[in-house]
């Protein structure tokens, strides 16, 4: 109830306050489990994808989301998988595998946190954690590569006065074809290749301006203080 109430509200608000552009929904499996993986450019990415996807998504989220009683109540009832911060979380990994084996969709950001520039999946110094590959191999579920652009503009509330563009693109599912270390590496490279292809399609079709490319929260809104980089999605 909490999840879908939030999603229906977001599906009203996003088109009102942004130019919400979604492409590739026909590639989303309508039945069965899958893993949604994407680049990660802002804290707004999970609600953006949840509003764009016709399937419910069980997001993997940092334990910091559960600090207050109200937040724990809400996120627990929105099917968020709690992930311990600063360390690999075997419990969250097992829970993710359990859910996809039950036919659900689990959402992950394999970069391990918000990234832009050269250290992102779109840059030359990309590093992806193996959680998505492991979950896919253990469950036999396909990986759905996705792209989000423009959600980082929401860090500056004044941008809503101009209805900024937010783009979401869904790629073709990547099936599991083997096992072991070689298959984990293949899946990782396929995720990188697919997300980059979606970015190239977006670039050629939308002709983005420089400000449309991902920026840090501090670049978008100087009032946001710098924070120590942590990996909050390491499963």
C-alpha positions in Angstrom: 0.0 0.0 0.0 2.7 2.5 1.0 4.8 1.7 -2.1 2.0 2.1 -4.7 0.6 5.2 -2.9 4.0 6.8 -3.3 4.3 5.7 -6.9 1.0 7.0 -8.0 1.8 10.4 -6.4 5.1 10.5 -8.1 3.5 9.7 -11.4 1.4 12.8 -11.0 4.1 15.1 -9.7 7.0 14.3 -12.1 5.1 15.3 -15.3 3.8 18.4 -13.5 7.2 19.7 -12.4 9.6 18.1 -14.9 9.7 17.1 -18.5 9.7 13.4 -17.6 10.8 11.3 -20.6 10.8 7.5 -20.5 11.9 5.2 -23.3 12.2 1.4 -23.6 9.4 0.4 -21.3 8.5 -2.4 -23.7 11.8 -4.1 -22.8 10.8 -4.5 -19.2 9.8 -8.1 -18.4 6.1 -8.1 -17.5 6.4 -11.4 -15.6 9.1 -13.1 -13.6 12.1 -11.7 -11.7 14.8 -9.4 -12.9 17.5 -7.1 -11.6 17.3 -3.4 -12.5 20.8 -1.9 -12.6 21.7 1.7 -13.6 24.1 4.5 -13.4 23.6 6.5 -10.2 23.7 10.3 -10.3 21.4 11.5 -7.4 19.4 10.4 -4.4 16.3 10.9 -6.5 17.1 8.0 -8.8 15.1 5.3 -7.0 11.8 7.3 -7.0 12.4 8.3 -10.6 12.8 4.7 -11.7 10.0 3.5 -9.6 7.7 6.1 -11.3 8.9 5.1 -14.7 8.7 1.3 -14.3 5.3 -0.6 -14.4 6.7 -3.2 -12.1 7.3 -2.8 -8.3 11.0 -2.4 -7.5 12.5 -3.6 -4.2 15.4 -1.2 -3.8 18.7 -2.0 -1.9 19.3 1.0 0.4 21.7 2.1 3.0 21.0 1.5 6.7 21.1 5.2 7.2 17.7 5.4 5.6 16.3 3.5 8.6 17.6 5.7 11.4 14.3 7.3 12.5 11.3 5.3 13.6 9.1 6.9 10.9 11.7 6.1 8.2 12.0 2.5 9.4 8.2 2.1 9.3 7.9 3.6 5.8 10.9 1.9 4.1 10.2 -1.5 5.6 6.7 -1.3 4.2 8.0 -0.1 0.9 10.1 -3.3 0.5 13.5 -1.6 0.7 16.3 -4.0 1.4 18.5 -2.6 4.2 22.2 -2.8 3.5 24.9 -2.3 6.1 27.2 0.7 5.5 31.0 0.5 4.9 31.0 -3.3 4.5 29.9 -6.1 2.3 26.5 -7.3 3.6 25.9 -11.1 3.1 22.5 -10.8 4.7 21.3 -8.2 2.2 22.8 -10.4 -0.6 20.8 -13.4 0.6 17.6 -11.4 1.0 18.0 -10.0 -2.6 18.4 -13.6 -3.9 15.4 -14.7 -1.9 13.2 -12.0 -3.4 14.2 -12.5 -7.0 13.7 -16.2 -6.6 10.1 -15.3 -5.6 9.6 -13.5 -8.9 10.3 -9.9 -7.7 12.4 -7.1 -9.2 15.3 -5.9 -7.2 17.0 -2.5 -7.9 20.7 -2.0 -7.5 23.3 0.7 -8.3 26.4 -1.4 -8.9 28.7 1.6 -8.9 28.4 1.6 -5.1 27.2 5.1 -4.7 26.5 8.4 -6.6 29.0 8.9 -9.4 29.6 11.4 -12.2 32.5 12.1 -14.5 35.4 9.7 -15.1 34.6 7.5 -12.0 31.1 6.8 -13.2 30.0 3.9 -15.4 30.0 6.4 -18.3 33.7 7.3 -17.6 37.0 5.7 -18.1 37.7 4.8 -14.4 34.5 2.8 -13.7 34.4 0.2 -11.0 31.3 -2.0 -10.6 30.7 -4.2 -7.5 29.8 -7.8 -8.3 26.6 -8.0 -6.2 24.3 -7.7 -9.3 26.2 -10.5 -11.1 26.2 -12.8 -8.1 22.4 -12.3 -7.5 21.7 -12.9 -11.2 23.8 -16.1 -11.3 22.4 -17.4 -8.0 18.8 -16.8 -9.1 19.0 -17.3 -12.8 17.3 -13.8 -13.2 18.2 -11.5 -16.1 19.7 -8.1 -15.6 17.9 -5.1 -17.0 20.4 -2.3 -17.7 19.0 1.3 -17.4 20.1 4.9 -17.7 18.9 8.0 -15.8 19.9 11.5 -16.8 18.8 14.9 -15.3 17.6 13.7 -11.9 20.5 15.5 -10.3 18.9 18.8 -11.2 16.4 18.2 -8.5 19.0 19.1 -5.9 18.2 22.7 -6.7 14.5 23.3 -6.0 14.6 26.5 -8.1 15.2 24.3 -11.2 11.5 23.1 -10.9 10.4 26.6 -12.0 11.8 25.7 -15.4 10.5 22.1 -15.5 13.9 20.4 -16.1 14.1 17.4 -18.3 14.6 14.0 -16.7 15.3 11.0 -18.9 14.9 7.4 -18.1 15.9 4.6 -20.6 15.5 0.9 -20.2 17.8 -1.5 -22.2 17.5 -5.1 -23.3 17.7 -7.7 -20.5 21.0 -9.5 -20.1 20.5 -13.2 -19.5 22.8 -15.4 -17.4 24.7 -17.8 -19.6 27.2 -19.6 -17.4 28.8 -19.6 -14.0 31.9 -18.8 -12.1 34.3 -15.9 -12.2 34.3 -15.6 -16.0 30.5 -15.3 -16.1 30.6 -12.6 -13.3 33.1 -10.6 -15.4 31.0 -11.1 -18.6 27.9 -9.8 -16.9 29.7 -6.8 -15.5 31.1 -5.9 -18.9 27.7 -6.4 -20.5 26.2 -4.0 -17.9 28.8 -1.4 -18.7 28.4 -1.8 -22.4 24.6 -1.6 -22.3 24.4 1.4 -20.1 27.0 3.2 -22.3 25.0 2.3 -25.4 21.9 3.8 -23.8 23.9 7.0 -23.0 25.0 7.2 -26.7 21.4 6.8 -27.9 20.3 9.5 -25.5 23.0 11.8 -26.6 22.3 11.4 -30.3 18.5 11.6 -29.9 18.2 14.4 -27.3 21.3 16.5 -28.2 21.8 17.4 -24.5 23.3 20.7 -23.4 26.4 20.6 -21.1 24.1 21.2 -18.0 22.2 18.0 -18.9 25.1 15.8 -18.1 25.5 14.5 -14.5 27.1 16.8 -11.9 27.7 16.5 -8.2 25.1 17.7 -5.7 27.5 20.5 -4.7 27.8 21.6 -8.4 24.1 21.7 -8.7 23.5 23.5 -5.5 26.4 25.2 -3.7 24.4 25.3 -0.4 24.8 21.5 -0.1 27.9 20.9 2.1 30.6 18.4 0.8 30.3 14.9 2.2 32.7 12.1 2.7 32.4 9.6 -0.1 30.9 6.3 1.1 29.7 3.2 -0.8 26.1 2.6 0.4 25.0 0.0 -2.1 27.7 -2.6 -1.8 25.8 -5.9 -2.3 
